[in-house]
Amino acid sequence: MASISLRGIRKSYGGGPEVVKGLDLEIANGEFMVFVGPSGCGKSTLLRMIAGLEDISAGQLLIGDTLANDIAPADRGIAMVFQSYALYPHMTVRDNMGFALKLAKVPEAEVRAAVGKVAEILQISHHLDHKPKALSGGERQRVAIGRAIVRQPKVFLFDEPLSNLDASLRVQTRVELAKLHKELGTTMIYVTHDQVEAMTLGDRVAVFNGGYMEQVGAPLELYQRPASRFVAGFIGAMRMNFLPCVDVAGRLPLPGTDGGISAADGLTLGIRPEHLNIVAPDQGCPARISLIEQLGDAQIVHATLRDSANSIAIKLHGDQARGLQAEQLIGFVPERGRAFLFDQAGRSVATH
């Protein structure tokens, strides 16, 4: 196992614009760190720089206490699992998993023992003599993960490993990865664009945007105390509602207004759909229902503010939506302490 230190890391191609812009991050020994963000934000590029598959334009990468900028990928003690399984189709599962050890001249008996132990952990022992084409997508991904584990690396790198799986297999494999980390205790860095994966897997999550790291912290910290409008909108099962304060001033309590914050300051109010309650129109901010989505365990009420074109989503549970219908006028209010303010630059405004 090893820690990872990223100090002033930058990346550009051929003198063009930087795609990673001066990033600093400390990843502890044994930590499960997740990089999350939209396509093109720099998260996969950073992962490839850690692996040695991309050169570092500026800054320092330390693996443990060793400066690793110029160390060859094979000598970094890192194993990488890609989005594509990258298995050899002509080899059995056993040979795929043990291939790197055979290249390293490890005795055959040790290779078989190592592969057998890892196969038991991943519950694929019954597939060791099969070829990849006989396996499902989830089983192939477990083989790819197993191939990485048998090398006993200091650090595991995962680049969107679940993207090719269907929804049920993603959930199943996500649980297996979390169990695997607890069992191995090895440092893991996981790249995804899926915030649900990020929130459920990471000890900490780093949110990327346009080559910068917007915020890093424990999953609940990002959800409960987002540092920016971008983080607030990206983290959460449903997108946060954003409303100009001028549209709701006098109708909703603005967090921090007792401290002198004015609705005229160009601020934006942020409220998550699950933190809104429906009340009578004269008891909250009035809005007219445009659509109600039935999700089984929950209902999503979409409504438009009565005096503006801004719309909101309200998440209700159980039978809370009973009696509501399209075109009905309602009022909505946020749960106490659950609203956020963001300035014109998109940064969170302290309200306490």
ABEGO torsion letter per residue (X at the ends): XBBBBBBGBBBBBGGBBBABBGBBBBBBBGBBBBBBEBBGAGAAAAAAAAAGABBBABEBBBBEABBAAABBAAAAGBBBBBABAGBBAABBAAAAAAAAAAAAGBBAAAAAAAAAAAAAAAGAAAAAABBAAABBAAAAAAAAAAAAAAAGBABBBBBGAAAABBAAAAAAAAAAAAAAAAAAGBBBBBBBABAAAAAAABABBBBBBGGBBABBEBAAAAAABBABAAAAAABEABBBBBBBAAAABGABBBBGAAAGBBAAAGBBBBBBAAABBBBBAAABBBBBBABBBBAGABBBBBBBBAABABBBBBBBBEAAABGBBBGBBBBBBBBBGABBBBBAAGBBBBAX
